[in-house]
Amino acid sequence: MAAKISRFMSRLGDKLAPVSFKNQWPIQIMLAGFAFALSFHLVHGLRHLLWDLGFGFEGARLHTYALWEVWLVFVVSVVAIVLI
């Protein structure tokens, strides 16, 4: 009788083991989107700080800074996703 109870408890413990939600693909997509949103907010905030200091208002530089912003958002997002 004790062996049956032990087996039952063992099987029950296997079913009640904690599930890692981080490894499920919908959660990974949400985390990637969250990382992208935070990265964009951070990088665009830095661009606004440069504007407040008076840098980057020239026509050619405005376009160049916009391209740098897109690339930097991508890099920061990938780093954030890897660290999550």
N, C-alpha and C positions, 0 to 999 in steps of 0.2 A: 504494500500500500504506500509506503514512504517513497519507493522508487517511482511509482506512478505520479505522485504529487510533485516529486522533484523534476520529472520530465515535463509535466504540465507547466510548472513554474518557469522552467528553462525556455520552453516554446513561447510562453506568454511574454517573457522578458525580451526575446528576440523581436516580437511584434511591437513591443512598446519602446523599442530603442529610438532615441531621438533622430529625427530626419534633418539632414542639412538642406535647408531651403536655398542656400547660396548656390548649390550645384544644379538647380533646376533652370531650364532655359528661359522661362518667362521672367524669373527673378533676375537672371543675368542680363536680359534685355533692359529691364527696368533700372538696374544698377548702371548699365552703360549709358542710358539716357540721362540718369541723374548725374553721372560723372561728366557727361558732355555739357549739361546745363550749368553746372558749377564752374567748369573750366571756361566756358564762354563768358559767364558773368565776371569771373576773375580777370580774364585777359581784356575784356572790353572795359572793365573798370580801370585797368592800368592804362589803356589807351586814352580814356577820358582824363586821367591824371596828367598825361602828356599834353593833352589839349589845354588843360587848365594852366599848365606851365608855358603855353604858347608855342608848342612844337607841333608840327605835322599839319598845318593848315594850307600849305602850298598844294596846288593841284596834283602835281606828279607824286609828291610825298604822301598825299592823302590816299591815293590808290595803292602805293607801295605798302603803307602801314596797314591797309585793309587786308592785303594779301598775307603780310606777316602775321596779322591777327588770326586769320583762318588757319594757317599752318601751326601757329603756336597753340591754338585751341585743340587742334588734332593731336599734337604731341602731348600736351598736358592731359588730355582725355585718355590717351593710351596708357600713359604712366599711371593715372589714377585707377584705371580698370585693372591693370596688372597688380597694383598694390592692394586692391580690394580682394 
